[in-house]
Amino acid sequence: MQAAAPAQPSPIQWYLTPWKRYVLFEGRAGRPEFWWFALGQFIIGLVLGALAVSSNFFNVVSFAFSLAALLPSIGVTARRLHDIGQSGWLQLIGLIPLVGWIALIVLCAQPSKPMPNQYGEAPLPPAP
C-alpha cells in the first residue's frame, strides 16, 4: 500500500499562519503564505471600508483591524523577502510612492529559493 500524500493546506490555513507568527521576523515565508495573507487582508479591508461608509462604528472597527494587522503584515513581508535572499529591511522601499510599491510587489512575486540561505531552511506549509 502507498502512503497517502499529505493534504495541501487550505487558503484559510495559509491566511492564518502570519497571524500565528505575528511577531516572528526571522525565517522564511513562501509565496502561498504571503499572497493568501495579502488577498485576505485586501478582501477584509474592502468589506470593512464599505461598511465604514455607512457607520462610524465600522470606521472604528476598520481602523482597529488595520492597526492589529500591522505587525503580521510587516512580519510576513520580512519573511517573504528572506525567502528570496533579501533583507527584511528592504520592505522600506514601499515608502517610496508608486515606484516603491511596484518594486516590493515584484520582489514578493519572485520564486522561493529551494536551498537554505542565511535566513534558514526553505519554508514549510502550515500545520493543519
C-alpha positions in Angstrom: 0.0 0.0 0.0 1.1 3.5 -0.7 1.1 6.2 1.9 -1.4 8.9 1.4 0.1 12.2 0.2 -0.1 14.9 2.8 -3.1 17.2 2.4 -2.4 20.6 0.9 -3.1 23.5 3.3 -6.3 25.4 2.7 -6.2 29.1 1.8 -7.6 29.8 5.3 -4.6 28.0 6.8 -2.3 30.0 4.7 -4.0 33.2 5.7 -4.0 32.4 9.4 -0.3 31.4 9.5 1.0 35.0 9.6 -1.4 35.8 12.4 0.1 32.9 14.4 3.6 34.1 13.7 2.7 37.8 14.0 5.9 38.9 15.8 8.3 36.5 14.0 10.6 38.5 11.8 13.1 35.6 11.3 12.9 32.7 9.0 11.2 32.4 5.6 7.7 32.6 4.2 6.8 31.1 0.9 4.7 32.7 -1.8 1.4 31.0 -0.8 1.7 32.2 2.8 2.4 35.8 1.7 -0.1 36.0 -1.1 -3.0 34.3 0.6 -2.4 36.7 3.6 -2.3 39.7 1.2 -5.5 38.6 -0.5 -7.3 38.0 2.8 -6.2 41.4 4.1 -7.4 43.0 0.8 -10.9 41.4 1.0 -11.4 42.2 4.7 -10.2 45.8 4.1 -12.7 46.2 1.2 -15.6 44.9 3.3 -14.7 47.0 6.3 -14.1 50.0 4.1 -17.5 49.6 2.5 -19.2 49.2 5.9 -17.2 52.2 7.3 -19.0 54.5 4.9 -22.3 53.7 6.5 -21.4 53.9 10.2 -18.8 55.4 12.5 -18.8 52.1 14.4 -17.4 50.3 11.3 -14.9 53.1 10.8 -13.5 52.4 14.3 -13.6 48.6 13.6 -11.8 49.2 10.3 -9.1 51.3 12.0 -8.7 48.7 14.8 -8.3 45.8 12.3 -5.8 47.8 10.3 -3.8 48.5 13.4 -4.0 44.9 14.5 -2.8 43.7 11.1 0.2 45.9 11.0 2.7 43.6 12.8 1.6 40.4 11.0 1.9 42.3 7.6 5.4 43.5 8.4 6.4 40.1 9.7 5.2 38.1 6.7 6.7 40.6 4.3 10.1 40.4 6.0 10.0 36.6 6.0 8.9 36.7 2.3 11.9 38.9 1.5 14.2 36.5 3.5 12.9 33.6 1.3 14.3 35.2 -1.8 17.6 36.0 -0.1 16.9 39.7 0.7 16.9 41.6 4.0 13.5 42.3 5.6 14.5 46.0 5.8 14.1 46.1 2.0 10.4 46.5 2.6 11.1 50.1 3.4 11.2 50.8 -0.3 7.4 50.6 -0.1 7.5 54.1 1.4 8.5 55.5 -2.0 5.3 56.5 -3.7 4.1 54.2 -6.5 7.6 53.0 -7.6 8.4 51.5 -4.2 5.1 49.6 -4.1 5.7 48.2 -7.6 9.2 47.2 -6.7 8.0 45.5 -3.5 5.3 43.6 -5.4 7.9 42.4 -7.9 10.2 41.3 -5.2 7.5 39.4 -3.3 6.4 37.6 -6.5 9.9 36.1 -7.0 10.1 32.3 -6.7 11.4 30.9 -3.5 15.0 29.8 -3.2 14.8 26.0 -2.6 18.1 25.8 -0.8 18.8 27.0 2.7 20.1 30.6 2.8 21.4 32.9 5.6 17.8 33.2 6.9 17.2 29.5 7.4 15.7 26.4 5.7 13.1 26.6 3.0 9.6 27.4 4.4 7.2 24.6 5.3 3.5 24.7 4.8 1.4 25.5 7.8 0.3 22.6 10.1 -3.4 21.7 9.6 
